[in-house]
Amino acid sequence: MSNAASPVTSHPAGFRQVAFLDLAAQQARMAPALRARLETVLGHCQFVLGPEVAELEGRLAAFCGAAHCVGLSSGTDALQIAMMAAGIGPGCAVFLPAFTYTATAEVPLVLGATPVFVDVDPDTFQIDPVHLRARIREVRQEGGLRPAAIIGVDLFGQPAPWEALREIAGEAGLFLLDDCAQSFGGSLGGRRLGREADATAISFFPSKPLGGYGDGGALLTDCADRARLYRSLRSHGEGETRYDVLRTGMNGRLDTLQAAVLLAKLDLFEDELARRERIACAYDVGLGPHLRIPARVPGSTSAWAVYAVLLPGAEARDALQAELRGCGVPTAIYYPRPLHLQPAYRPHHDGSALPVSEDLARRILALPIHPELSDADIRHVVEAVVDSLRVAGIGPG
Ligand SMILES: *Cc1c(COP(=O)(O)O)cnc(C)c1O
């Protein structure tokens, strides 16, 4: 298939180069629709807040049943605008999981607030509500910071424990934000993610399940006042007219060209989600007897941004990764370090141990999962993993 690495003949599984992500193949599937969309934008030249942005906002809101959608320049900016609108700033404690992407902790810090890291569930990898309650209590007792917000992250495509998070946020009077950057398209209790919290941030980074061809993001909310504030903040805090500056905002708009790309992609999205689910099921069946496959959050469907398995330890994980590379199977580690141990964030951490997040960082490994994987690719990944475990002498974790 490819000359990317030399064949490893000791593997019965053999060599077949599998892609971790294949945006070129996806582009080929929608080429005519994509080109027509782009031509339209090139024709009208409304590159900032052109009609495609409003059209996409309407379709995304309808997709998940949210009342409002505001297109933004990235998932990170979506988190930031939601936090700015909620008045998060110096003196505020923002509770978030330690096992997530950098941006979740970065945004409170950029606004002068303090991230308070919470450990995650060892099976689902989602924020642990019991530890969250304990952390809020600790911050209250400590007295220096005001508990102000919770960012629940829908990690890897699956939902955070939203019922518990809503209960905790309600009791404590905290703003509840859904970082759904990885998981738009997933569902909980038969309802698409996008309405679980006061606001939901999504990302169109190219590798996310609904990825664009550059940076992009959006905020979803059922609250008209919030949506109005988000629209103002994405355009420098403007009021009724552009030169009416009501508040300090930012330049955080979604580009018209990105909206056009995403409109073309949205037509494929349901099929892609179904394909990702079929791949996950094939992995579950083939790999379940051999290693720790991802636990499904009860009552949910996943957008399968990431299919992550757990190995018994760091050595086994690294050995499997090397063996798989020799079979043409690329893997990735999300995340090699929990956020509270990152050099930039460590000084803001109170020193609490977060043992589950630390353990996952040593043992987790993500396998390729994207809609362009062929049935032969899927079979090869399963064979290569089973075979590599045997070659590396790794037993079930
Ligand atoms: C990707 C991601 C973000 C940031 O999205 P960008 O569009 O890249 O800014 C935020 N949170 C999580 C959990 C992510 O995975």
Ligand as a Chemical Component Dictionary entry (heavy atoms), coordinates in Angstrom:
data_LIG
# 
_chem_comp.id                   LIG 
_chem_comp.type                 NON-POLYMER 
_chem_comp.pdbx_formal_charge   0 
_chem_comp.three_letter_code    LIG 
# 
loop_
_chem_comp_atom.comp_id 
_chem_comp_atom.atom_id 
_chem_comp_atom.alt_atom_id 
_chem_comp_atom.type_symbol 
_chem_comp_atom.charge 
_chem_comp_atom.model_Cartn_x 
_chem_comp_atom.model_Cartn_y 
_chem_comp_atom.model_Cartn_z 
_chem_comp_atom.pdbx_ordinal 
LIG C1 C1 C 0 -9.737  20.752 20.146 1  
LIG C2 C2 C 0 -10.200 21.076 21.503 2  
LIG C3 C3 C 0 -10.381 22.400 21.936 3  
LIG C4 C4 C 0 -9.966  23.582 21.114 4  
LIG O1 O1 O 0 -10.530 23.663 19.854 5  
LIG P1 P1 P 0 -9.784  24.551 18.739 6  
LIG O2 O2 O 0 -10.827 24.678 17.670 7  
LIG O3 O3 O 0 -8.597  23.767 18.301 8  
LIG O4 O4 O 0 -9.426  25.844 19.338 9  
LIG C5 C5 C 0 -10.885 22.625 23.184 10 
LIG N1 N1 N 0 -11.188 21.613 24.004 11 
LIG C6 C6 C 0 -11.017 20.326 23.647 12 
LIG C7 C7 C 0 -11.385 19.245 24.606 13 
LIG C8 C8 C 0 -10.499 20.010 22.387 14 
LIG O5 O5 O 0 -10.306 18.740 22.053 15 
# 
loop_
_chem_comp_bond.comp_id 
_chem_comp_bond.atom_id_1 
_chem_comp_bond.atom_id_2 
_chem_comp_bond.value_order 
_chem_comp_bond.pdbx_ordinal 
LIG C1 C2 SING 1  
LIG C2 C3 SING 2  
LIG C2 C8 DOUB 3  
LIG C3 C4 SING 4  
LIG C3 C5 DOUB 5  
LIG C4 O1 SING 6  
LIG O1 P1 SING 7  
LIG P1 O2 DOUB 8  
LIG P1 O3 SING 9  
LIG P1 O4 SING 10 
LIG C5 N1 SING 11 
LIG N1 C6 DOUB 12 
LIG C6 C7 SING 13 
LIG C6 C8 SING 14 
LIG C8 O5 SING 15 
# 
